Structure formats: C-alpha cells, structure tokens
C-alpha cells in the first residue's frame, strides 16, 4: 500500500496522484486548485535540474513551486 507523502518527497521517474492539501483551504490552496492541483490528478517531476523551485509536470504543463509551497500538497504513488 502506498504511503501519503508531500510533493517535495517524490522521486524522479514515478507518477503520483494528488490527494489534497495539508492545510485548511486558503487563498493560496484555491489558486493551486485552479492551476490543476486537483484530487486524483497525476503529477511527476519534470526533467529539470533545480532544487528550489521544484518543477512538476501536471496536465500537460510544467509548473514551478517553491519547496515551502510544495510541502502543502499531499500525494500518493500511483
């Protein structure tokens, strides 16, 4: 059974499913939701070599998030 982790802990070459957000809904989490960070959406690391921000591939787009922001997003390996 897959363990729930935050987005900063994902590994290259694996696909994960978004489970939701650690914090209660806020203006920022609503913004992330509008950008495609929706429960059940597949996400993976983009093949870009940066440590902060981290670049993700989601819904055919690449989105960069700071580690502090990515820590709020819970995922599970698919």
N, CA, C and O of each residue as an XYZ file, in Angstrom:
312
protein
N       0.844     -1.191      0.000
C       0.000      0.000      0.000
C       0.879      1.241      0.000
O       1.845      1.319      0.759
N       0.556      2.196     -0.833
C       1.351      3.416     -0.954
C       1.132      4.339      0.235
O       0.042      4.425      0.799
N       2.198      5.015      0.587
C       2.165      5.942      1.719
C       1.888      7.350      1.219
O       2.349      7.733      0.144
N       1.145      8.111      1.986
C       0.901      9.512      1.654
C       2.142     10.322      2.018
O       2.645     10.240      3.138
N       2.623     11.102      1.061
C       3.792     11.956      1.280
C       3.483     13.343      0.742
O       2.470     13.545      0.072
N       4.361     14.301      1.036
C       4.142     15.619      0.435
C       4.936     15.703     -0.861
O       5.827     14.891     -1.109
N       4.613     16.666     -1.662
C       5.135     16.775     -3.020
C       6.654     16.940     -3.080
O       7.255     16.633     -4.109
N       7.283     17.411     -2.017
C       8.744     17.575     -2.022
C       9.468     16.242     -1.898
O      10.681     16.188     -2.100
N       8.761     15.166     -1.570
C       9.389     13.860     -1.340
C       9.257     12.897     -2.516
O       9.635     11.731     -2.397
N       8.730     13.359     -3.647
C       8.525     12.439     -4.766
C       9.842     12.133     -5.478
O      10.799     12.903     -5.396
N       9.874     11.008     -6.170
C      11.068     10.541     -6.866
C      10.936     10.724     -8.371
O       9.837     10.681     -8.923
N      12.073     10.928     -9.020
C      12.093     11.044    -10.483
C      11.658      9.727    -11.107
O      11.953      8.649    -10.590
N      10.952      9.833    -12.225
C      10.558      8.652    -12.980
C       9.313      7.952    -12.472
O       8.906      6.934    -13.032
N       8.703      8.475    -11.427
C       7.477      7.877    -10.884
C       6.324      8.864    -11.026
O       6.523     10.079    -11.039
N       5.130      8.322    -11.131
C       3.934      9.155    -11.214
C       3.177      9.050     -9.898
O       3.093      7.979     -9.296
N       2.635     10.163     -9.469
C       1.906     10.249     -8.214
C       0.524     10.829     -8.472
O       0.292     11.473     -9.495
N      -0.388     10.596     -7.542
C      -1.726     11.174     -7.625
C      -1.888     12.186     -6.499
O      -1.504     11.926     -5.359
N      -2.449     13.321     -6.823
C      -2.684     14.356     -5.814
C      -3.839     13.917     -4.925
O      -4.891     13.499     -5.411
N      -3.627     14.019     -3.610
C      -4.648     13.652     -2.633
C      -5.355     14.866     -2.043
O      -6.510     14.770     -1.627
N      -4.679     15.990     -2.006
C      -5.258     17.192     -1.410
C      -4.171     18.045     -0.774
O      -2.999     17.959     -1.140
N      -4.580     18.869      0.187
C      -3.678     19.810      0.840
C      -3.620     19.548      2.334
O      -4.617     19.172      2.951
N      -2.428     19.753      2.914
C      -2.255     19.580      4.361
C      -3.027     20.633      5.145
O      -3.694     20.319      6.131
N      -2.934     21.868      4.707
C      -3.553     22.972      5.436
C      -5.014     23.137      5.038
O      -5.460     22.655      3.996
N      -5.730     23.822      5.890
C      -7.131     24.127      5.583
C      -7.179     25.001      4.336
O      -6.212     25.699      4.031
N      -8.279     24.968      3.625
C      -8.378     25.792      2.416
C      -7.993     27.247      2.694
O      -8.445     27.862      3.659
N      -7.158     27.760      1.829
C      -6.727     29.148      1.933
C      -6.786     29.751      0.537
O      -7.093     29.061     -0.435
N      -6.496     31.017      0.449
C      -6.472     31.678     -0.854
C      -5.419     31.027     -1.754
O      -5.624     30.876     -2.958
N      -4.290     30.646     -1.153
C      -3.221     30.036     -1.945
C      -3.609     28.634     -2.423
O      -3.369     28.297     -3.583
N      -4.201     27.818     -1.558
C      -4.601     26.479     -1.994
C      -5.694     26.557     -3.058
O      -5.756     25.699     -3.939
N      -6.538     27.549     -2.992
C      -7.546     27.750     -4.041
C      -6.873     28.090     -5.365
O      -7.314     27.640     -6.423
N      -5.812     28.881     -5.308
C      -5.061     29.224     -6.518
C      -4.412     27.975     -7.120
O      -4.458     27.773     -8.334
N      -3.806     27.137     -6.268
C      -3.218     25.890     -6.740
C      -4.283     24.995     -7.369
O      -4.039     24.363     -8.398
N      -5.445     24.943     -6.761
C      -6.547     24.139     -7.287
C      -6.926     24.616     -8.688
O      -7.164     23.795     -9.574
N      -6.983     25.906     -8.895
C      -7.321     26.470    -10.212
C      -6.222     26.184    -11.240
O      -6.494     26.133    -12.440
N      -4.980     25.996    -10.771
C      -3.859     25.705    -11.667
C      -3.810     24.226    -12.039
O      -2.970     23.828    -12.847
N      -4.689     23.401    -11.468
C      -4.745     21.993    -11.828
C      -4.374     21.023    -10.735
O      -4.390     19.813    -10.963
N      -4.041     21.510     -9.557
C      -3.695     20.637     -8.440
C      -4.991     20.155     -7.780
O      -5.390     20.622     -6.713
N      -5.626     19.204     -8.460
C      -6.938     18.695     -8.074
C      -6.787     17.238     -7.653
O      -5.987     16.500     -8.229
N      -7.546     16.832     -6.660
C      -7.516     15.465     -6.167
C      -7.648     14.457     -7.309
O      -8.537     14.572     -8.153
N      -6.751     13.468     -7.323
C      -6.789     12.428     -8.337
C      -5.999     12.724     -9.599
O      -5.897     11.867    -10.477
N      -5.436     13.925     -9.707
C      -4.666     14.308    -10.893
C      -3.254     13.740    -10.813
O      -2.594     13.873     -9.783
N      -2.776     13.102    -11.900
C      -1.396     12.603    -11.915
C      -0.385     13.753    -11.969
O      -0.625     14.776    -12.610
N       0.739     13.567    -11.291
C       1.802     14.572    -11.275
C       3.144     13.848    -11.175
O       3.245     12.777    -10.577
N       4.165     14.450    -11.769
C       5.517     13.885    -11.685
C       6.536     15.011    -11.758
O       6.206     16.138    -12.124
N       7.785     14.693    -11.403
C       8.858     15.672    -11.515
C       9.173     15.903    -12.983
O       9.225     14.954    -13.765
N       9.381     17.145    -13.358
C       9.801     17.467    -14.722
C      11.302     17.213    -14.823
O      12.016     17.333    -13.827
N      11.788     16.865    -16.015
C      13.224     16.605    -16.181
C      14.041     17.897    -16.216
O      14.693     18.206    -17.214
N      13.996     18.635    -15.125
C      14.720     19.897    -14.978
C      15.539     19.781    -13.695
O      15.046     19.264    -12.693
N      16.765     20.251    -13.717
C      17.654     20.090    -12.570
C      17.727     21.369    -11.735
O      18.694     22.126    -11.811
N      16.698     21.587    -10.951
C      16.649     22.686     -9.989
C      16.294     22.099     -8.636
O      15.618     21.073     -8.565
N      16.736     22.731     -7.568
C      16.363     22.233     -6.247
C      15.283     23.109     -5.604
O      14.425     22.598     -4.884
N      15.316     24.395     -5.849
C      14.268     25.281     -5.342
C      14.185     26.478     -6.272
O      15.099     27.302     -6.260
N      13.178     26.615     -7.049
C      11.918     25.879     -7.011
C      12.039     24.497     -7.637
O      13.014     24.187     -8.323
N      11.016     23.668     -7.382
C      10.914     22.341     -7.960
C       9.930     22.440     -9.124
O       8.887     23.084     -9.007
N      10.262     21.799    -10.247
C       9.405     21.869    -11.431
C       8.657     20.551    -11.581
O       9.256     19.476    -11.557
N       7.329     20.648    -11.736
C       6.460     19.483    -11.852
C       5.762     19.486    -13.198
O       5.537     20.539    -13.795
N       5.420     18.294    -13.668
C       4.597     18.149    -14.862
C       3.214     17.726    -14.401
O       3.050     16.723    -13.705
N       2.224     18.509    -14.802
C       0.843     18.230    -14.415
C      -0.069     18.695    -15.540
O       0.032     19.834    -15.997
N      -0.948     17.826    -15.980
C      -1.935     18.142    -17.020
C      -1.308     18.759    -18.274
O      -1.869     19.691    -18.851
N      -0.160     18.250    -18.692
C       0.493     18.729    -19.902
C       1.254     20.035    -19.752
O       1.743     20.584    -20.740
N       1.358     20.536    -18.535
C       2.084     21.788    -18.281
C       3.197     21.549    -17.271
O       3.192     20.567    -16.528
N       4.144     22.466    -17.266
C       5.191     22.461    -16.246
C       4.933     23.629    -15.311
O       4.727     24.763    -15.742
N       4.950     23.324    -14.025
C       4.703     24.353    -13.014
C       5.808     24.277    -11.972
O       6.127     23.197    -11.473
N       6.388     25.420    -11.646
C       7.439     25.503    -10.635
C       6.834     25.996     -9.323
O       6.109     26.990     -9.290
N       7.147     25.282     -8.249
C       6.701     25.671     -6.917
C       7.903     25.712     -5.984
O       8.829     24.913     -6.119
N       7.887     26.630     -5.052
C       8.910     26.637     -4.005
C       8.673     25.431     -3.109
O       7.550     24.937     -3.005
N       9.731     24.961     -2.464
C       9.610     23.792     -1.588
C       8.551     24.026     -0.510
O       7.765     23.131     -0.201
N       8.537     25.223      0.054
C       7.571     25.545      1.106
C       6.138     25.379      0.606
O       5.266     24.919      1.344
N       5.899     25.754     -0.649
C       4.566     25.619     -1.244
C       4.244     24.158     -1.534
O       3.135     23.691     -1.273
N       5.233     23.440     -2.081
C       5.025     22.029     -2.461
C       4.798     21.134     -1.247
O       4.154     20.091     -1.361
N       5.316     21.527     -0.094
C       5.130     20.724      1.122
C       3.675     20.654      1.545
O       3.302     19.746      2.287
N       2.854     21.567      1.104
C       1.441     21.604      1.488
C       0.592     20.605      0.709
O      -0.546     20.326      1.088
N       1.148     20.058     -0.394
C       0.376     19.205     -1.284
C       0.681     17.738     -0.984
O       1.835     17.314     -1.032
N      -0.357     16.974     -0.677
C      -0.210     15.557     -0.360
C      -0.423     14.723     -1.615
O      -1.331     14.983     -2.404
N       0.439     13.703     -1.788
C       0.352     12.819     -2.949
C       0.547     11.375     -2.513
O       0.953     11.084     -1.388
N       0.240     10.485     -3.449
C       0.428      9.057     -3.244
C       0.923      8.459     -4.538
O       0.431      8.824     -5.606
N       1.887      7.545     -4.479
C       2.396      6.921     -5.688
C       1.272      6.150     -6.372
O       0.506      5.436     -5.725
N       1.190      6.306     -7.693
C       0.101      5.626     -8.416
C       0.532      4.260     -8.899
O      -0.255      3.550     -9.525
